Amino acid sequence: MAKAPALLRSLALRGLTATHAQVFAGVRLVPLLRAAPRGDLRISRRGYDDPMALVDLGEGALYCSSYVPHALVVGWTEDGSPVASYGAALAGPAERNPLAKLGCGVNLLHRMVRREARGEDPAERNRLRLLPQHLAMEGFLALHFNAPEIAWSEYSRRAISRGLDPRTEVSLSGRAIPSLEDALRVFEIHEGQSGLLLFVGELLASVFVVSHPDDYRALHRTLIEDFFEQTLLHAARHNGDSQAFAHTFDAAQVGSLDDLRAALDRARAETGALHLDTAAGLIGRPIAAERVYRAGSFSLQRFMTELEPALDNHIGEAIVRDDGTLEYAKTYRLSAGQVRRARLLQQLAAHGWNLDATAAALRIARDQLLRRIDGEGFGYLIAEHVLKAALKRTR
């Protein structure tokens, strides 16, 4: 049995090359080219007609999203041979929810990641459906989701019995980002393009990678169906046009078509390196990863950067080949508020939800910690009389 790919320690674009960008207003798209796609893993889209999804996570937990426009269906082979079919044939018909007849508008999905079929035919068996971005977001929302293990007197009955149930975050559809839809419509898709770095208002909004150029061409416009954090809306409106990196050639060094071709290759490589530098908030930065599914020589993982308020912070999911080649990736940029909330929960959990110990670690007063918990939307975790007294003393 093949050795499972190691967990990601950083998001590296192994097998991909960045090239010169295309700019439209505040949107900058950096193509990622794959020189030698193998074809033994293919990805296609499956659309949904209903706007909401309930996903059974097991053990009585449900993930609810009000925005699930499509799923991705991944097909792979065990022996390295090309996947026999893809596109519409691989994806199959759009699913209908049994509750739709009741007017609920809900897609009831059995799992966040689910094998499509369990028959004997490998072509049918080796298909996996996943909800892009939702796999990563579900892991982020589940961060320290459980109730405190010790029934501290300061916590409410709800906190002791249910913990952070439910925890919610708000995002924007890609259609809300100014110029994004127009940019995706007019941008040229390069030969060999299998992904992109998407910048909005000079902020890295997303990394999107698939395993094959044909799959990328079919999935290019699904970026408008992704969801994005709200800071990008402000950045797109107020940061002005994205920067276009210009490159000049020394005419004295170009004496033939071969010279011109070599100079162009150098310019593309230099420009691609510059774009990767602007994505350093994610690319090459340490991440914490979790394996979600093993598919032959591939591993589906979700990950999160270290939550540093002074840096860009991202969550995402990836499919990695056993040699480290990145075959699929989809990321989501976290807002400053999301980072604050997650860091607060990490600190509370790390100190056993003990308020005094957590406040000491943060070098703030206990009442300040209670006020911060309330300010981040977690006030329902604290007993009402405790929170009221703290807020009164800190006024």
C-alpha positions as CSV (number, residue, x, y, z in Angstrom):
1,M,0.0,0.0,0.0
2,A,1.4,3.4,-1.0
3,K,2.6,5.6,1.8
4,A,0.1,8.4,2.7
5,P,1.2,11.9,1.8
6,A,2.6,13.8,4.8
7,L,0.5,16.5,6.3
8,L,1.2,19.9,4.9
9,R,3.5,22.2,6.9
10,S,3.1,25.0,4.4
11,L,1.2,25.7,1.2
12,A,3.8,25.3,-1.5
13,L,2.9,25.5,-5.2
14,R,4.8,22.4,-6.1
15,G,4.2,21.5,-9.8
16,L,3.0,25.0,-10.6
17,T,4.6,28.1,-12.0
18,A,3.3,31.7,-11.5
19,T,3.4,34.0,-14.5
20,H,2.5,37.6,-15.4
21,A,-0.8,38.8,-14.1
22,Q,-3.9,40.3,-15.6
23,V,-5.4,43.4,-14.0
24,F,-8.9,44.7,-14.2
25,A,-9.7,47.7,-11.9
26,G,-9.0,46.4,-8.3
27,V,-8.8,42.7,-9.3
28,R,-5.4,41.1,-10.1
29,L,-5.3,37.5,-11.3
30,V,-2.0,35.6,-11.4
31,P,-2.2,32.5,-13.5
32,L,-0.6,29.3,-12.2
33,L,0.6,27.0,-15.0
34,R,1.1,23.3,-14.8
35,A,3.6,22.0,-17.3
36,A,2.9,18.3,-17.0
37,P,-0.6,17.4,-15.8
38,R,-0.8,13.6,-15.3
39,G,-4.5,13.1,-15.7
40,D,-4.9,10.5,-13.0
41,L,-7.0,13.0,-10.9
42,R,-9.7,15.1,-12.4
43,I,-12.1,17.6,-10.9
44,S,-15.5,18.8,-12.1
45,R,-18.5,20.8,-10.9
46,R,-21.8,19.5,-9.6
47,G,-24.4,22.3,-9.3
48,Y,-27.2,22.5,-6.7
49,D,-30.6,24.1,-7.2
50,D,-31.2,24.9,-3.6
51,P,-29.5,27.8,-1.7
52,M,-29.1,26.2,1.7
53,A,-27.3,23.0,2.9
54,L,-27.4,21.0,6.1
55,V,-24.5,18.6,6.4
56,D,-24.4,15.7,8.8
57,L,-21.0,15.7,10.5
58,G,-21.8,12.7,12.7
59,E,-22.3,12.4,16.4
60,G,-25.4,14.6,16.2
61,A,-23.5,17.7,14.8
62,L,-24.8,19.6,11.7
63,Y,-23.1,22.2,9.6
64,C,-25.5,24.7,8.1
65,S,-24.7,27.1,5.3
66,S,-27.0,29.5,3.5
67,Y,-24.8,29.5,0.4
68,V,-23.8,26.3,-1.3
69,P,-23.9,26.9,-5.1
70,H,-22.0,23.8,-6.1
71,A,-19.9,20.8,-5.1
72,L,-16.7,19.5,-6.7
73,V,-16.5,15.9,-7.8
74,V,-13.0,14.4,-7.8
75,G,-12.2,11.3,-9.8
76,W,-8.9,9.4,-9.6
77,T,-7.3,6.1,-10.6
78,E,-5.2,3.8,-8.5
79,D,-2.6,2.9,-11.1
80,G,-1.7,6.3,-12.5
81,S,-3.7,5.9,-15.7
82,P,-5.8,8.8,-16.9
83,V,-9.3,9.2,-15.5
84,A,-11.6,7.8,-18.2
85,S,-14.2,10.5,-18.1
86,Y,-14.7,13.9,-16.6
87,G,-16.8,17.0,-16.9
88,A,-20.5,16.5,-17.2
89,A,-20.1,12.7,-17.3
90,L,-18.0,12.7,-14.1
91,A,-20.1,15.1,-12.2
92,G,-23.5,13.5,-13.0
93,P,-26.8,15.2,-12.7
94,A,-27.5,18.0,-10.3
95,E,-28.8,16.8,-7.0
96,R,-32.3,17.6,-5.7
97,N,-33.1,17.8,-2.1
98,P,-35.9,15.6,-0.8
99,L,-37.0,18.6,1.4
100,A,-37.3,20.9,-1.6
101,K,-40.9,19.6,-2.3
102,L,-41.8,21.0,1.1
103,G,-40.6,24.5,0.1
104,C,-37.7,24.5,2.6
105,G,-35.0,25.2,0.0
106,V,-32.5,23.0,1.8
107,N,-30.0,20.5,0.4
108,L,-29.6,17.7,2.9
109,L,-26.1,16.3,2.3
110,H,-24.9,13.1,4.0
111,R,-21.3,14.2,4.6
112,M,-19.0,17.2,4.0
113,V,-16.8,14.8,2.0
114,R,-18.5,11.7,0.6
115,R,-17.5,8.9,-1.8
116,E,-19.9,9.0,-4.7
117,A,-20.4,5.2,-5.2
118,R,-19.4,2.0,-3.5
119,G,-19.8,-0.5,-6.4
120,E,-17.1,-2.8,-7.8
121,D,-16.3,-0.7,-10.9
122,P,-13.2,1.4,-10.0
123,A,-14.4,4.2,-12.3
124,E,-17.5,4.5,-10.2
125,R,-15.9,3.8,-6.9
126,N,-13.1,6.3,-7.1
127,R,-15.2,9.4,-7.1
128,L,-15.3,11.8,-4.2
129,R,-17.6,14.8,-3.7
130,L,-16.7,17.7,-1.5
131,L,-18.0,21.2,-0.8
132,P,-15.3,23.6,-1.7
133,Q,-14.4,26.2,1.0
134,H,-17.0,24.7,3.3
135,L,-14.7,21.8,4.3
136,A,-12.2,24.4,5.6
137,M,-14.8,26.7,7.1
138,E,-16.5,23.8,9.0
139,G,-13.1,23.1,10.6
140,F,-12.6,26.7,11.5
141,L,-16.1,27.0,13.0
142,A,-15.6,23.9,15.0
143,L,-12.5,25.4,16.7
144,H,-12.9,24.7,20.4
145,F,-16.6,24.1,19.7
146,N,-17.2,21.9,22.8
147,A,-18.3,23.1,26.2
148,P,-15.8,23.7,29.0
149,E,-14.7,20.4,30.6
150,I,-14.9,21.9,34.0
151,A,-18.2,23.5,35.1
152,W,-16.7,26.8,36.1
153,S,-19.2,28.9,38.1
154,E,-18.8,31.9,35.8
155,Y,-20.2,30.2,32.7
156,S,-23.9,30.0,31.8
157,R,-25.9,26.8,31.8
158,R,-26.0,26.9,28.0
159,A,-22.2,27.1,27.8
160,I,-21.8,24.1,30.2
161,S,-24.3,22.0,28.3
162,R,-23.9,23.1,24.7
163,G,-20.6,25.1,24.3
164,L,-20.4,27.2,21.1
165,D,-23.5,25.7,19.6
166,P,-24.1,27.2,17.2
167,R,-21.1,29.3,16.1
168,T,-21.6,31.4,13.0
169,E,-19.6,33.6,10.6
170,V,-20.7,35.9,7.8
171,S,-19.2,36.0,4.3
172,L,-19.9,37.6,1.0
173,S,-20.7,36.0,-2.4
174,G,-18.1,36.7,-5.1
175,R,-20.8,38.7,-6.9
176,A,-20.6,41.3,-4.2
177,I,-16.9,42.0,-5.0
178,P,-16.7,45.0,-7.4
179,S,-15.2,44.2,-10.8
180,L,-14.7,40.4,-10.0
181,E,-17.3,39.2,-12.3
182,D,-16.2,41.4,-15.2
183,A,-12.5,40.4,-14.6
184,L,-13.3,36.7,-14.8
185,R,-15.3,37.3,-18.0
186,V,-12.6,39.2,-19.8
187,F,-9.4,37.6,-18.5
188,E,-7.5,35.3,-20.9
189,I,-7.1,31.7,-19.7
190,H,-3.5,30.7,-20.5
191,E,-2.3,27.5,-22.1
192,G,-1.6,25.1,-19.3
193,Q,-3.3,27.2,-16.6
194,S,-4.4,25.1,-13.7
195,G,-5.0,27.7,-11.1
196,L,-4.6,31.3,-9.9
197,L,-3.8,33.7,-7.2
198,L,-6.6,36.1,-6.8
199,F,-5.9,39.6,-5.4
200,V,-8.6,42.1,-4.6
201,G,-7.5,45.6,-3.7
202,E,-3.9,44.3,-3.4
203,L,-5.0,41.8,-0.7
204,L,-4.7,38.0,-1.4
205,A,-8.3,36.9,-1.6
206,S,-7.9,33.3,-2.6
207,V,-5.7,30.6,-4.1
208,F,-7.5,28.2,-6.4
209,V,-5.7,25.2,-7.9
210,V,-7.0,22.1,-9.8
211,S,-5.2,19.2,-11.3
212,H,-5.7,19.7,-15.0
213,P,-5.9,22.7,-17.4
214,D,-9.1,21.4,-18.9
215,D,-10.7,21.2,-15.5
216,Y,-9.6,24.8,-14.7
217,R,-11.1,26.1,-17.9
218,A,-14.4,24.5,-17.0
219,L,-14.2,25.8,-13.4
220,H,-12.7,29.3,-14.0
221,R,-16.0,31.1,-13.6
222,T,-17.0,29.2,-10.4
223,L,-14.8,31.7,-8.6
224,I,-17.7,34.1,-8.7
225,E,-19.7,31.6,-6.7
226,D,-17.1,31.4,-3.9
227,F,-17.5,33.3,-0.7
228,F,-15.1,36.0,0.6
229,E,-14.6,37.9,3.8
230,Q,-16.0,41.3,4.0
231,T,-12.8,43.3,4.2
232,L,-12.3,42.6,0.5
233,L,-15.4,44.6,-0.3
234,H,-13.8,47.7,1.3
235,A,-10.4,47.0,-0.3
236,A,-11.9,46.7,-3.7
237,R,-13.8,50.0,-3.3
238,H,-11.1,52.1,-1.7
239,N,-7.7,50.7,-2.5
240,G,-7.7,51.8,-6.2
241,D,-6.6,49.8,-9.2
242,S,-4.4,46.8,-8.6
243,Q,-0.8,47.2,-9.6
244,A,0.4,45.9,-13.0
245,F,4.1,44.9,-13.0
246,A,5.8,46.3,-16.1
247,H,8.9,44.8,-17.6
248,T,11.3,46.5,-20.0
249,F,13.6,44.7,-22.4
250,D,17.1,45.8,-23.4
251,A,17.0,45.9,-27.2
252,A,20.7,45.5,-27.4
253,Q,20.4,42.0,-25.9
254,V,17.8,40.8,-28.4
255,G,19.2,39.9,-31.8
256,S,17.0,37.0,-32.8
257,L,13.7,35.3,-32.1
258,D,15.4,32.9,-29.8
259,D,16.9,35.8,-27.8
260,L,13.4,37.4,-27.7
261,R,11.9,34.1,-26.5
262,A,14.5,33.7,-23.8
263,A,14.0,37.3,-22.6
264,L,10.3,36.8,-22.5
265,D,10.7,33.6,-20.4
266,R,13.0,35.5,-18.0
267,A,10.5,38.3,-17.7
268,R,7.6,35.9,-17.0
269,A,9.7,34.1,-14.3
270,E,10.7,37.3,-12.7
271,T,7.2,38.7,-12.7
272,G,5.8,35.4,-11.3
273,A,8.3,35.6,-8.5
274,L,7.2,39.1,-7.7
275,H,3.6,38.0,-7.5
276,L,4.5,35.1,-5.2
277,D,6.2,37.6,-2.9
278,T,3.0,39.5,-2.6
279,A,1.3,36.2,-1.6
280,A,3.8,35.5,1.2
281,G,1.1,35.9,3.8
282,L,0.0,32.4,2.8
283,I,2.4,30.8,0.3
284,G,5.3,29.2,2.2
285,R,4.0,30.2,5.6
286,P,3.6,27.6,8.3
287,I,0.2,26.0,8.5
288,A,-1.5,23.4,10.7
289,A,-3.1,20.7,8.6
290,E,-5.5,17.9,9.2
291,R,-6.1,14.9,7.0
292,V,-9.7,14.5,6.0
293,Y,-9.7,11.7,3.4
294,R,-7.3,9.3,1.8
295,A,-7.8,8.6,-1.9
296,G,-5.2,6.2,-3.3
297,S,-1.9,8.1,-3.6
298,F,-3.7,11.4,-2.8
299,S,-4.6,13.0,0.5
300,L,-7.4,15.5,1.1
301,Q,-6.4,17.9,3.9
302,R,-7.8,21.1,5.4
303,F,-5.5,23.7,7.0
304,M,-5.2,27.0,8.8
305,T,-2.3,29.4,9.1
306,E,-1.1,30.5,12.5
307,L,-3.5,33.1,13.7
308,E,-1.3,36.2,13.8
309,P,-3.2,39.5,14.0
310,A,-0.3,41.4,12.2
311,L,-0.3,39.0,9.2
312,D,-2.7,37.7,6.6
313,N,-4.5,34.7,7.9
314,H,-6.2,32.0,5.7
315,I,-8.0,28.7,5.9
316,G,-8.3,26.2,3.1
317,E,-8.3,22.7,1.8
318,A,-5.9,20.9,-0.5
319,I,-5.4,17.6,-2.3
320,V,-1.7,16.5,-2.3
321,R,-0.1,13.8,-4.2
322,D,2.3,11.4,-2.3
323,D,5.3,13.2,-3.8
324,G,4.1,16.6,-2.5
325,T,2.6,17.9,-5.8
326,L,-0.4,20.2,-5.1
327,E,-3.3,18.9,-7.2
328,Y,-6.1,20.9,-5.7
329,A,-6.4,23.9,-3.3
330,K,-9.1,26.4,-2.4
331,T,-8.5,29.0,0.3
332,Y,-10.4,31.7,2.2
333,R,-9.0,34.8,3.7
334,L,-10.0,35.4,7.3
335,S,-11.0,38.8,8.5
336,A,-9.4,40.6,11.5
337,G,-12.6,39.9,13.4
338,Q,-12.6,36.2,12.6
339,V,-8.9,36.0,13.7
340,R,-9.7,37.8,17.0
341,R,-12.5,35.4,17.8
342,A,-10.6,32.3,16.9
343,R,-7.5,33.5,19.0
344,L,-9.8,34.2,22.0
345,L,-11.3,30.7,21.8
346,Q,-7.8,29.2,21.5
347,Q,-6.6,31.0,24.6
348,L,-9.7,30.0,26.6
349,A,-9.3,26.4,25.6
350,A,-5.6,26.3,26.2
351,H,-6.2,27.4,29.8
352,G,-9.1,25.1,30.5
353,W,-11.6,27.9,30.1
354,N,-10.4,29.3,33.4
355,L,-11.0,33.0,33.2
356,D,-8.3,34.0,35.7
357,A,-5.6,31.9,34.0
358,T,-6.6,33.2,30.5
359,A,-6.6,36.8,31.6
360,A,-3.2,36.4,33.1
361,A,-1.8,34.8,29.9
362,L,-3.2,37.8,27.9
363,R,-1.9,40.2,30.5
364,I,-5.3,41.9,31.0
365,A,-7.6,42.1,34.0
366,R,-10.3,39.5,34.4
367,D,-13.1,42.0,33.8
368,Q,-11.4,43.1,30.6
369,L,-11.4,39.5,29.4
370,L,-15.1,39.2,30.2
371,R,-15.7,42.4,28.2
372,R,-13.7,41.1,25.3
373,I,-15.7,37.8,25.3
374,D,-18.9,39.8,25.2
375,G,-17.6,42.1,22.5
376,E,-16.6,39.2,20.2
377,G,-20.2,37.9,20.4
378,F,-19.6,35.1,23.0
379,G,-21.3,36.9,25.9
380,Y,-23.9,34.1,26.0
381,L,-21.2,31.8,27.4
382,I,-21.0,33.8,30.6
383,A,-23.5,33.7,33.4
384,E,-25.7,36.8,33.2
385,H,-24.9,38.2,36.7
386,V,-21.2,37.7,36.2
387,L,-21.1,39.5,32.8
388,K,-23.3,42.4,34.1
389,A,-21.1,43.0,37.1
390,A,-17.9,43.0,34.9
391,L,-19.4,45.4,32.4
392,K,-20.5,47.7,35.2
393,R,-17.1,47.8,36.8
394,T,-15.3,48.5,33.5
395,R,-17.4,51.5,32.4
